[in-house]
Amino acid sequence: MGTVVTIEIPVMGAAAQRPSQQALERALGWFREIEKRCTRFDPASELMQLAARPGEAVAASPMLFEAVQFALLVAEQTGGAFDPTGGYRMLERGFDRNHRTGEAMHFEMQPSDVSYRDIELDPDRRTIRLRRPLIPDLGAVAKGLAIDMAARELKPFENFAIDAGGDLYMSGTNHHGDPWTVGIRHPRRDGELLETLQVSNQAVCTSGDYERRGADGRSHILDPRTGQPAESLASVTVIAPVAMLADTLATAAFVLGPAEGIRLLESAGVAGILVTPDLERYETGSLLHAA
C-alpha cells in the first residue's frame, strides 16, 4: 500500500494481557492480504485479474467483494463524487508505479467515460462483472478496510492504536488511561498541527492535496464527474467508527467541496474538519477537541 504501518498496545499493570508476536503478525498480515486482493499496481492481484476479464461475472474473494460493494454504495450516495472506476485516469496522470519495485504499469487505452454504474455485483453468487473495460481504483477503500480488519484482530487487547501512514484507528485508552490524543496536520505549514482531538474507539482518516501531486503539480484527488483534480479543499479529516467509512468519506467530501462535503458528513453521522486552500475552516458540530 506504499505506507508504513505501526501498532501500539499499552500494557498497564502486571495482570494486563501482553500482545504476542503472533497476534501482531496476524494484524499486520491483513495489510498484505488486502493489498494482494485490491491493489491496481500488481497485474497478479485479484483486482487486476478481474480487470483483465471485462464482461465476465468473476467470483470474488470476501475481501474484494466487500471493498467493491462498499465503494459502490458510497458512489451511489454521493452521486458519483466518489467513484472506484478511475484507475486509468490515475495512470494517465502518472500515478502508475508499483511502490515496491518502481515498475510502471502499462495498459491499453481505456474508455474515459466509465463510471461506477459499469460495475455489476451479484451478492448471491458473490461475483463482480465489469460491463466495460476499466481499471478499478480501490485506494480510498482498501487501506481503511485493512485497518478495520487489523483492529478486529487486536480487539482482545482493548487498548491499542493503529497508524497506517497517518490513517488511524484508536481503541480504548492510552498509557495514562485517557482517550488518545490525535494531531491533525496543517495542510500548508510543515511541522504544525491544525487541530488536536481526543479519540476513543474511532478511526481518523485524512485526505489532503499535499499527499501526492501529479506531474502538473495538481492534486492527485480527481473529481470523477469531470476527470479534473478536485481543488476546492486542501484537506479533509473524518472521524468515524470504522476506518473504511472514514477514509472513503474523506475522499468523497474532498471532491464535493466545503458546503456539500459538510452536508455529506453530517448526513452520515460522522465528524469532520474541512480546510480550503485559503485556510477557511469548516467543521461538523460533533468534534471532540483536546484540552
SEDOKOL-734556 format. One record per residue (C-alpha): x, y, z; chain. Coordinates in steps of 0.02 Angstrom, whole numbers, padded with zeros to 5 digits. Layout:
<nodes>
((X Y Z) A) ...
</nodes>
This chain:
<nodes>
((00000 00000 00000) A) ((00152 00113 -00006) A) ((00144 00157 00178) A) ((00218 00113 00347) A) ((00103 00031 00474) A) ((00134 00043 00661) A) ((00037 -00034 00804) A) ((00046 00025 00984) A) ((-00028 -00078 01127) A) ((-00014 -00002 01302) A) ((00018 -00131 01438) A) ((-00046 -00063 01604) A) ((-00020 -00165 01761) A) ((00059 -00333 01794) A) ((-00103 -00425 01756) A) ((-00127 -00342 01587) A) ((-00131 -00454 01434) A) ((00029 -00435 01335) A) ((00021 -00450 01146) A) ((00108 -00598 01067) A) ((00212 -00585 00911) A) ((00085 -00698 00827) A) ((-00058 -00578 00866) A) ((00039 -00432 00794) A) ((00084 -00531 00640) A) ((-00097 -00579 00611) A) ((-00149 -00396 00624) A) ((-00013 -00337 00506) A) ((-00049 -00483 00390) A) ((-00215 -00405 00344) A) ((-00125 -00262 00257) A) ((-00030 -00386 00149) A) ((-00185 -00490 00115) A) ((-00295 -00343 00065) A) ((-00159 -00267 -00042) A) ((-00143 -00434 -00132) A) ((-00329 -00430 -00165) A) ((-00360 -00246 -00201) A) ((-00207 -00160 -00274) A) ((-00205 -00095 -00453) A) ((-00015 -00090 -00454) A) ((00011 -00278 -00471) A) ((-00051 -00369 -00627) A) ((-00064 -00528 -00523) A) ((-00181 -00451 -00392) A) ((-00360 -00512 -00384) A) ((-00421 -00338 -00434) A) ((-00315 -00332 -00591) A) ((-00360 -00510 -00636) A) ((-00541 -00451 -00629) A) ((-00497 -00301 -00740) A) ((-00424 -00422 -00868) A) ((-00594 -00506 -00890) A) ((-00721 -00371 -00937) A) ((-00895 -00435 -00974) A) ((-00874 -00591 -00866) A) ((-00955 -00624 -00698) A) ((-00800 -00664 -00594) A) ((-00808 -00749 -00424) A) ((-00731 -00633 -00294) A) ((-00650 -00662 -00125) A) ((-00746 -00594 00026) A) ((-00620 -00452 00047) A) ((-00628 -00391 -00133) A) ((-00816 -00409 -00141) A) ((-00839 -00310 00020) A) ((-00722 -00172 -00039) A) ((-00808 -00153 -00207) A) ((-00982 -00165 -00132) A) ((-00943 -00027 -00006) A) ((-00863 00082 -00140) A) ((-01018 00068 -00250) A) ((-01132 00111 -00103) A) ((-01035 00272 -00069) A) ((-01031 00311 -00256) A) ((-01220 00296 -00264) A) ((-01246 00402 -00109) A) ((-01131 00541 -00172) A) ((-01199 00547 -00348) A) ((-01032 00491 -00418) A) ((-00924 00616 -00324) A) ((-00839 00459 -00261) A) ((-00811 00331 -00398) A) ((-00700 00175 -00392) A) ((-00677 00162 -00581) A) ((-00546 00297 -00606) A) ((-00391 00187 -00614) A) ((-00349 00227 -00794) A) ((-00363 00415 -00766) A) ((-00242 00398 -00621) A) ((-00121 00303 -00732) A) ((-00133 00442 -00863) A) ((-00085 00570 -00730) A) ((00072 00475 -00683) A) ((00012 00376 -00532) A) ((00068 00216 -00615) A) ((00215 00142 -00518) A) ((00225 -00006 -00401) A) ((00288 00066 -00237) A) ((00400 -00085 -00204) A) ((00480 -00112 -00374) A) ((00462 00060 -00454) A) ((00396 -00028 -00609) A) ((00272 00071 -00713) A) ((00106 -00008 -00758) A) ((00057 -00009 -00942) A) ((-00117 -00039 -01010) A) ((-00207 -00021 -01174) A) ((-00316 00133 -01197) A) ((-00471 00126 -01088) A) ((-00636 00221 -01113) A) ((-00636 00385 -01018) A) ((-00823 00391 -00984) A) ((-00837 00238 -00872) A) ((-00922 00255 -00703) A) ((-00971 00153 -00552) A) ((-01129 00103 -00648) A) ((-01016 -00005 -00757) A) ((-00985 -00124 -00611) A) ((-01116 -00257 -00576) A) ((-01123 -00360 -00416) A) ((-01216 -00522 -00384) A) ((-01225 -00538 -00193) A) ((-01297 -00714 -00202) A) ((-01160 -00784 -00313) A) ((-01027 -00663 -00245) A) ((-00974 -00614 -00420) A) ((-00916 -00449 -00495) A) ((-00941 -00405 -00678) A) ((-00861 -00257 -00764) A) ((-00983 -00211 -00902) A) ((-00847 -00119 -00998) A) ((-00656 -00122 -00996) A) ((-00599 -00019 -00847) A) ((-00468 -00015 -00709) A) ((-00546 -00007 -00535) A) ((-00459 00101 -00405) A) ((-00494 00049 -00226) A) ((-00359 00158 -00148) A) ((-00483 00256 -00042) A) ((-00565 00096 00022) A) ((-00434 -00040 00040) A) ((-00321 00040 00170) A) ((-00469 00080 00281) A) ((-00530 -00100 00263) A) ((-00358 -00165 00311) A) ((-00355 -00053 00465) A) ((-00527 -00116 00516) A) ((-00476 -00298 00495) A) ((-00318 -00268 00597) A) ((-00422 -00184 00731) A) ((-00538 -00334 00737) A) ((-00385 -00445 00761) A) ((-00324 -00337 00906) A) ((-00494 -00318 00990) A) ((-00449 -00434 01137) A) ((-00319 -00307 01194) A) ((-00450 -00168 01209) A) ((-00321 -00027 01211) A) ((-00219 -00003 01051) A) ((-00180 00117 00911) A) ((-00153 00077 00726) A) ((-00066 00204 00615) A) ((-00060 00167 00428) A) ((00027 00315 00350) A) ((-00074 00440 00452) A) ((-00240 00349 00439) A) ((-00281 00292 00616) A) ((-00389 00183 00724) A) ((-00380 00218 00911) A) ((-00458 00092 01030) A) ((-00490 00117 01215) A) ((-00363 00225 01304) A) ((-00179 00269 01301) A) ((-00044 00226 01431) A) ((-00119 00351 01553) A) ((-00295 00284 01542) A) ((-00354 00436 01443) A) ((-00430 00446 01268) A) ((-00298 00451 01133) A) ((-00242 00623 01076) A) ((-00229 00640 00887) A) ((-00144 00785 00798) A) ((-00214 00839 00629) A) ((-00081 00900 00510) A) ((-00091 01080 00449) A) ((-00113 01071 00259) A) ((00004 01218 00223) A) ((00128 01231 00367) A) ((00253 01090 00386) A) ((00277 01031 00563) A) ((00122 01123 00626) A) ((-00043 01049 00685) A) ((-00210 01112 00628) A) ((-00302 01035 00775) A) ((-00288 00906 00913) A) ((-00431 00788 00952) A) ((-00474 00664 01088) A) ((-00522 00497 01013) A) ((-00575 00328 01081) A) ((-00642 00182 00979) A) ((-00640 00287 00821) A) ((-00547 00298 00657) A) ((-00468 00460 00597) A) ((-00426 00475 00412) A) ((-00367 00625 00312) A) ((-00364 00665 00126) A) ((-00250 00810 00080) A) ((-00189 00892 -00078) A) ((-00012 00891 -00005) A) ((-00003 00700 -00001) A) ((00037 00669 -00184) A) ((00035 00777 -00339) A) ((00035 00737 -00523) A) ((00169 00790 -00647) A) ((00070 00951 -00673) A) ((00084 00993 -00488) A) ((-00103 00974 -00458) A) ((-00193 00867 -00329) A) ((-00197 00679 -00350) A) ((-00380 00676 -00298) A) ((-00489 00682 -00454) A) ((-00670 00733 -00469) A) ((-00739 00580 -00561) A) ((-00880 00685 -00635) A) ((-00759 00798 -00730) A) ((-00596 00700 -00736) A) ((-00506 00852 -00666) A) ((-00415 00872 -00499) A) ((-00527 00924 -00354) A) ((-00457 01089 -00291) A) ((-00588 01174 -00182) A) ((-00515 01097 -00024) A) ((-00339 01074 00044) A) ((-00380 00939 00171) A) ((-00523 00839 00244) A) ((-00513 00742 00407) A) ((-00654 00623 00453) A) ((-00683 00537 00621) A) ((-00795 00384 00608) A) ((-00824 00217 00696) A) ((-00729 00120 00562) A) ((-00582 00168 00451) A) ((-00658 00112 00286) A) ((-00800 00235 00312) A) ((-00685 00375 00371) A) ((-00562 00351 00227) A) ((-00695 00343 00092) A) ((-00796 00490 00157) A) ((-00638 00596 00171) A) ((-00607 00570 -00015) A) ((-00790 00600 -00060) A) ((-00802 00759 00043) A) ((-00639 00823 -00034) A) ((-00717 00807 -00206) A) ((-00884 00884 -00154) A) ((-00806 01040 -00080) A) ((-00843 01133 00083) A) ((-01032 01153 00087) A) ((-01082 00987 00007) A) ((-00941 00898 00098) A) ((-01004 00953 00268) A) ((-01180 00902 00221) A) ((-01117 00729 00172) A) ((-01027 00705 00338) A) ((-01174 00768 00440) A) ((-01295 00654 00347) A) ((-01179 00506 00378) A) ((-01171 00546 00564) A) ((-00982 00567 00569) A) ((-00869 00709 00625) A) ((-00751 00805 00513) A) ((-00642 00957 00478) A) ((-00630 01032 00303) A) ((-00499 01163 00258) A) ((-00493 01263 00097) A) ((-00331 01315 00008) A) ((-00359 01489 00084) A) ((-00367 01405 00256) A) ((-00551 01438 00281) A) ((-00610 01304 00401) A) ((-00773 01207 00409) A) ((-00817 01076 00538) A) ((-00961 00969 00596) A) ((-01036 01001 00766) A) ((-00979 00836 00842) A) ((-00790 00855 00861) A) ((-00701 00813 01024) A) ((-00566 00943 01040) A) ((-00418 00903 01155) A) ((-00396 01019 01303) A) 
</nodes>
